[in-house]
Amino acid sequence: MSTIKTEDGVEIFYKDWGKGQPIVFSHGWPLSSDDWDAQMLFFLQHGYRVIAHDRRGHGRSSQVSDGHDIDHYADDLAALTAHLDLTSAIHVGHSTGGGEVARYLARHGESRVSKAVLISAVPPLMVKTPANPLGLPEKWHFEDLHGFSARDANHTGGDDQCRSVGVF
């Protein structure tokens, strides 16, 4: 069983299969790395190195009562990528895993990352509030989202354009 130990002593379980450009999968709550097996097998068969970990308190990682916040999750991901010496990695995060990937990029930079895919992600707070004075104005966010919906509602594709829903 492959594990790493974080600076605060938590053991993080991970799977690491294949060779090639790495794809790192971060699962949602309360799942585990096993929930990525079908995707991992698909990309493994297409020449990628695939990695997935069990977040602290999940699956085969240490069942701890503290450190369940996005900063610890991001730091655990950084420890894993450093331990495996990953470069040019594609990070895929679903739900809480998407927030983990977003925070990992914010805290640790993108030097080891080529792309990030956030699927139904729960990213850190983006809207401006008293607790988040540097966030985006709520009015701007919702106006842009409405504009995106109205502008692209009838887009049927076929013109090789990729439209982003990420208004943040």
Residue pairs with C-beta under 8 A, 6 or more apart in sequence:
1 13
1 60
2 13
2 14
2 15
2 16
3 11
3 12
3 13
3 14
3 60
3 61
4 11
4 12
4 14
4 79
4 80
4 83
5 11
5 12
6 12
6 56
6 75
6 76
6 79
7 75
7 79
8 67
8 72
9 62
10 56
10 61
10 62
10 64
10 67
10 76
11 61
11 62
12 53
12 54
12 55
12 56
12 61
12 62
12 76
12 79
12 80
13 33
13 53
13 54
13 59
13 60
13 61
14 33
14 51
14 52
14 53
14 54
14 80
14 84
15 33
15 40
15 50
15 51
15 52
15 53
16 49
16 50
16 51
16 84
17 40
17 44
17 49
17 50
17 51
18 44
18 47
18 48
18 49
18 50
19 49
20 47
20 48
20 49
21 48
21 49
21 88
21 89
21 90
21 114
22 48
22 49
22 50
22 51
22 84
22 86
22 88
22 89
22 90
23 40
23 43
23 48
23 49
23 50
23 51
23 89
23 90
23 91
23 92
24 51
24 52
24 53
24 77
24 80
24 81
24 86
24 89
24 90
24 91
24 92
25 33
25 36
25 39
25 40
25 50
25 51
25 52
25 92
25 93
25 97
26 52
26 53
26 55
26 77
26 91
26 92
26 93
26 94
26 96
26 97
26 98
26 100
26 101
27 33
27 35
27 36
27 52
27 54
27 55
27 58
27 94
27 95
27 96
27 97
28 35
28 94
28 95
28 96
28 97
28 98
28 120
29 55
29 58
29 95
29 96
30 58
31 58
31 59
32 54
32 58
32 59
32 60
33 52
33 53
33 54
33 59
34 59
36 50
36 52
39 50
39 92
40 50
40 52
43 50
44 50
51 80
51 84
51 86
53 61
53 76
53 77
53 80
54 60
54 61
55 61
55 73
55 76
55 96
55 97
55 100
56 62
56 64
56 67
56 68
56 72
56 73
56 76
57 63
57 64
57 67
57 68
70 99
70 100
70 103
70 124
71 103
71 107
73 96
73 99
73 100
73 103
74 100
74 103
74 104
74 106
74 107
74 108
75 107
75 108
77 91
77 100
77 101
77 104
78 104
78 107
78 108
81 89
81 112
82 112
86 112
87 112
88 112
88 113
88 114
89 112
89 113
89 114
90 113
90 114
90 115
90 116
90 117
91 101
91 104
91 105
91 113
91 115
91 116
91 117
92 101
92 116
92 117
92 119
93 99
93 100
93 101
93 102
93 116
93 117
93 118
93 119
93 121
94 119
94 120
94 121
95 119
95 120
95 121
95 122
96 122
97 121
98 118
98 119
98 120
98 121
98 122
98 123
99 121
99 122
99 123
99 124
101 116
101 118
101 121
102 116
102 118
102 121
102 123
102 124
103 123
103 124
105 113
105 116
106 124
118 166
123 168
125 131
125 132
125 135
126 135
126 136
126 141
126 168
127 135
127 136
127 137
127 138
127 141
128 134
128 135
128 136
128 137
128 138
129 135
136 168
141 167
141 168
144 167
145 167
148 165
148 167
152 163
155 163
